[in-house]
Amino acid sequence: MANEKAVLFIGSNRPHLGREQEAMALWQETGPWLDAQAKAGWFSRWDGFWLTAHGGDMNGAFICYGDRAKLDEWRRTDEFEAWVFRASMVLADLGVIPGVNYAAARETIDRMNKVVKK
């Protein structure tokens, strides 16, 4: 996608104790759900990963790539909100964080410099 400058990072630590099976089910359902969301036009592509043991508090994430406005709009849908509600019940330290990718870094830095130099 030509305007694939934004990312939506959805990461978490690990399942809440006692909710491991529900968390596993959620992660298994999330891939096909993200495929459907991409097909619906909310973003162009996504990837998911789980980190090897490292002693930190971020252990897995999904990253959606696309247009900033579309990703922001998607985050405000009832369907996305429902996914977040469900995820927050079973995953510790859930974070849903918008950002930009490396391709957008120059534009982002330019916007920041306009504000900082005032």
C-alpha positions as CSV (number, residue, x, y, z in Angstrom):
1,M,0.0,0.0,0.0
2,A,1.4,3.4,-1.0
3,N,0.3,5.2,2.2
4,E,1.5,2.5,4.6
5,K,3.3,4.9,7.0
6,A,1.4,4.2,10.2
7,V,1.4,1.3,12.6
8,L,-0.8,0.1,15.4
9,F,1.1,-1.9,17.9
10,I,-1.0,-4.2,20.1
11,G,1.2,-5.9,22.6
12,S,0.9,-7.6,26.0
13,N,2.9,-9.4,28.7
14,R,1.3,-12.8,29.3
15,P,-2.0,-14.3,30.2
16,H,-3.5,-13.4,33.5
17,L,-3.1,-16.4,35.9
18,G,-6.0,-18.8,35.4
19,R,-7.0,-17.3,32.0
20,E,-4.3,-19.1,29.9
21,Q,-6.8,-21.1,27.9
22,E,-8.9,-18.1,27.1
23,A,-5.8,-16.1,26.1
24,M,-4.7,-18.9,23.8
25,A,-8.1,-19.0,22.2
26,L,-8.1,-15.2,21.7
27,W,-4.6,-15.2,20.0
28,Q,-5.7,-18.1,17.7
29,E,-8.9,-16.2,16.7
30,T,-7.1,-12.9,16.3
31,G,-5.2,-13.9,13.2
32,P,-8.2,-14.7,11.1
33,W,-10.0,-11.7,12.5
34,L,-7.1,-9.4,11.5
35,D,-7.2,-10.9,8.0
36,A,-10.9,-10.0,7.8
37,Q,-10.2,-6.5,9.1
38,A,-7.5,-6.0,6.5
39,K,-9.8,-7.2,3.8
40,A,-12.4,-4.7,5.0
41,G,-9.9,-2.0,4.3
42,W,-8.9,-0.9,7.8
43,F,-5.2,-1.5,7.1
44,S,-3.0,-3.1,4.5
45,R,-1.2,-5.8,6.4
46,W,-0.4,-7.2,9.8
47,D,2.2,-9.3,11.5
48,G,2.2,-11.1,14.9
49,F,5.1,-12.3,17.0
50,W,5.9,-13.9,20.3
51,L,9.3,-13.2,22.0
52,T,11.6,-15.8,23.5
53,A,12.1,-15.7,27.2
54,H,14.0,-12.5,28.1
55,G,12.8,-11.5,31.6
56,G,10.9,-8.5,30.3
57,D,7.2,-7.6,30.4
58,M,6.4,-7.5,26.7
59,N,6.1,-11.0,25.3
60,G,3.9,-10.8,22.2
61,A,2.3,-8.4,19.8
62,F,0.4,-7.8,16.6
63,I,1.4,-4.9,14.4
64,C,-1.0,-3.5,11.8
65,Y,0.4,-1.4,9.0
66,G,-1.6,1.2,7.0
67,D,-2.9,4.7,6.8
68,R,-2.9,6.7,10.0
69,A,-6.5,8.0,9.6
70,K,-7.9,4.6,8.8
71,L,-6.1,2.9,11.8
72,D,-7.4,5.7,14.1
73,E,-10.9,5.2,12.7
74,W,-10.7,1.4,13.2
75,R,-9.6,1.8,16.8
76,R,-12.9,3.7,17.5
77,T,-15.2,1.0,16.0
78,D,-17.4,-1.1,18.3
79,E,-15.8,-4.3,17.0
80,F,-12.2,-3.2,17.8
81,E,-13.3,-2.0,21.2
82,A,-15.0,-5.3,21.9
83,W,-11.7,-7.1,21.0
84,V,-9.8,-4.8,23.4
85,F,-12.3,-5.5,26.2
86,R,-11.9,-9.2,25.7
87,A,-8.1,-9.0,25.4
88,S,-7.8,-6.9,28.6
89,M,-9.7,-9.6,30.5
90,V,-7.2,-12.3,29.6
91,L,-3.9,-10.6,28.9
92,A,-1.7,-8.7,31.4
93,D,-0.3,-5.3,30.4
94,L,-2.2,-4.9,27.2
95,G,-1.2,-1.9,25.2
96,V,-2.8,-0.5,22.0
97,I,-0.4,2.1,20.7
98,P,-0.5,4.1,17.4
99,G,2.8,5.1,15.8
100,V,4.6,5.5,12.5
101,N,7.1,3.3,10.7
102,Y,10.6,4.3,9.5
103,A,9.2,5.5,6.1
104,A,7.3,8.2,8.0
105,A,10.1,9.2,10.4
106,R,11.3,12.3,8.4
107,E,7.7,13.7,8.2
108,T,7.1,13.0,11.9
109,I,10.4,14.6,12.9
110,D,9.6,17.6,10.7
111,R,6.2,18.0,12.5
112,M,7.9,17.7,15.9
113,N,10.5,20.3,15.0
114,K,7.9,22.8,14.1
115,V,6.4,22.5,17.6
116,V,9.7,22.3,19.5
117,K,11.3,25.3,17.7
118,K,8.5,27.6,18.7
